[in-house]
């Protein structure tokens, strides 16, 4: 097992796991200093390409962004989302995951789903490919974005799926918008770490989309907290640049060459 993955698992019940998304080298190199886990999420579809669904994100797009992120990640565990329709069968999954692992040099991949993907997960684990799970809201197939665990049937299914995924061999699982008592129950009953997004402090770690965290993305989801208004900082710099150019203050002698 990858040393970085062992380190993540050992944090269970000891220290919270810090996870953020990255889609490029520059962001990744900053996050790498503070995160345990850097996720190349298919959320890049909405964040960077304005897609209305992650279904539109291609394998090629994920690979290209992941290659850039790899250049910035040295310390953290790097996980890549497998996009929609790339793991519909064990055969399809192993082919596409191997391609992602080879091209991006990532440490692990993340798959959405529970009981239905167990044969796929088992096959990947059999081929020594580390897998992270994802339960609760499943953006790739979700029709209605609302929190999970409202009724007994839903709670039972999600808990059972979490246990099945653990048994299949995943090293961690993301719980997205899972009701707080349920996320606590899952976290307590699993031996592997849970990473929450909109799933309360009861999870073993937390993940957010970095562009949401720094205020670059206009997102009003309840689980998002904006820690910085980066847009204002960028606007200030751009306005100053424009002003300096118009007033012929830039470039000055420090910024050009003269014999």
Secondary structure, DSSP 4 states (H G I P E B T S, - for coil): --HHHHHHHHTTTTSPEEEEE-SSHHHHHHHTTT-SEEEE-TTHHHHHH--SSGGG--HHHHHHHHHHHHHH-SSSEEEEEPPTTS-SSHHHHHHHHHHHHHHH--SEEE--BSGGGHHHHHHHHHTT--EEEEEES-TTT-SS---B--SHHHHHHHHHHHHHHHHHT-SEEEEESB-HHHHHHHHHH-SSEEEEESS-TTSSEEEE-HHHHTT-S----TT------HHHHHHHHHHHHHHHHHTT-SS-GGGS---
